[in-house]
């Protein structure tokens, strides 16, 4: 400990030491912490001091307490919606995260058969290709490869997308506001190249997102393939009962039973 550490109240010193173990990975996300008695013995403090430290960490969002079960390291992953259409920078900004972008590629390429189908353009049509490495709070977390019809967005790659938002540029400079999208998400092993860019130790799992985005008139304005670190994100969505599934229908569904003793 430094002189500055000793100047802190004892509970703050304990909170710092617990946080250091969490940040080092010694206590992982969602892992249950040792009991209060064990933590008191570990740090050589009384129960009141420890509880004060735990309250501070809970208020900071570093830990969470489940009544009657114990105290756990908070889930450090960022919540990402699978329900609303946001650009990456916009969504992370809403979560209070700072995003920076590194341009890996920005060039015009001809549409192959796959891109022509996804972008609904002719085979060989010019496509603006933009690949970016996205960092959240300084940590490499996502690799994005975006493809856009160049006929809709002439001069698009003249913008500096290490600083500018792609969706904002489409809306403001080209009057093409993203309106809706079709998206699929799956988990897959990251390639060696992707793992290296995202600073993951192979074998590592990435969340792969493929999305075709349309404006209000139905024209496809972007097809993007993204690979996100699975240890940095979790997805959420709001589910509602589909109109055709009425309570009467549910009453007809078979009831699953569990054999006694299991």
Secondary structure by P-SEA (a helix, b strand, c coil): cccccccccaaaaaaaaaaaaaaacccccccccccaaaaaaaacccaaaaaaaaaaaaaaccccccccbbbbccccbbbbbccccccaaaaaaaabbbbbbbbcccccccccaaaaaaaccccccccbbbbbbbbccccccbbbbbbccccccccccccccccccaaaaaaaccccccccccbbbbbbbbcaaaaaaaccccccccbbbbbbbbcccccccbbbbbbcccccbbbbbbbcccccccaaaaaacbbbbbcccc
